[in-house]
Amino acid sequence: MAARKSSQPPLTAPPPAREKHPAGLNTDLALSEYGRAILRLHFDALLRNEAGTRLGQDILALHDMRVAARRLRAVFDVFAPAFCPRSASHLLHQLRAVRRALGPVRDLDVFIENARQYEEKTGLSLQILITSWQRERQTARQRMLVYLDSAAFETFKADFGKFIQTPGLGARADDPQSPHPQLTWQAAPLLIYERYADLLACDSLIPQASPQQLHDLRIRFKKLRYAVESFRELLGQPAALFIADLKIMQDHLGNLNDAHLACELLSGLLARLEAQAQKLPFGLRPDLDGIQAYLTSLRGQQRQLSETFPSAWAHFNRPACRQNLALGLAEL
């Protein structure tokens, strides 16, 4: 029976650059062992970037280490049906501590870099703001280094290393009386479509979505993207095009979330600075015009991203995009 053609052709843009997955992955692997291989990929990335994160000379090392930690958490969620909850719970608890140590430093890196770009673009001074964020970053970085030097972090690396290097460890046993999908080709479509359905369920919220709802939607996009990417070596080329669409949406919502958080931080800081300035003689009050202009700019960026999101969503939620996912999964 011929497949029904979409009213729009699938995208033909080149797929995004990606890391190479481990060799030997195939659809007949037990879901637990396929998941273990993907966890190993991201755990290795986390370890590779530890030294650079400690050194602190290249902020990309921290970025990549944090991304690896986030992907580890997301992959655990994807492959949860393959593992006993008790076997994974302590690893997830340890991983949460890693993410909490890395997150504040990375967030401030983004805020500082964006503020510097605004300075270069406009010529306005944000030195008071940047200096304040740099102090916060230094404090957060010291806390991060304390954690990275801790016995808890060493225990995490040892425990996680053992988990990903030991076939069968923590795998859920099959019950012949109540069978569940155990092979990768059996489980992957449902794992992906469950997350796709959670995403599409938000359709009615899009026109008037609140910042919190958009934040939740961003998380749903990440979960779906990480699920599809976990199986990308097994899927057809159209799946790479679907991932490219997911990344566009994730970037849009990520920029919106960054602007929202920066506005909140900046509003609080500006209020404190203005209150402090009122206590000083007029001639000694700091010039806060640049910070006020930056806050206005961020609010405008937030508004623009919010207003254009419905059209971005409509582009994502089109037949061709759904077709790319279906064609990719058809290769399983």
Protein Blocks (a to p, Z undefined) as FASTA:
>chain_A
ZZdddfbdcdfbdcdddddddehiafkbcfklmmmmmmmmmmmmmmmmmmmmmnomamkl
mmmmmmmmmmmmmmmmmmmmmpcfklmmmmmmmmmmmmmmmmmmmmmmmmmmmmmmmmmm
nopacklmmmmmmmmmmmmmmmmmmmmmpmklmmmmmmmmmmmmmghihpacddfklccd
fbfklmmmmmmmmmmmmmmmmmmmmmmccfklmmmmmmmmmmmmmmmmmmmmmpcfklmm
mmmmmmmmmmmmmmmmmmmmmmmmmmmmmmmmmmmmmmpcfklpccfklmmmmmmmmmmm
mmmmmmmmmmmmmmmmpfklmmmmmmmmmmZZ
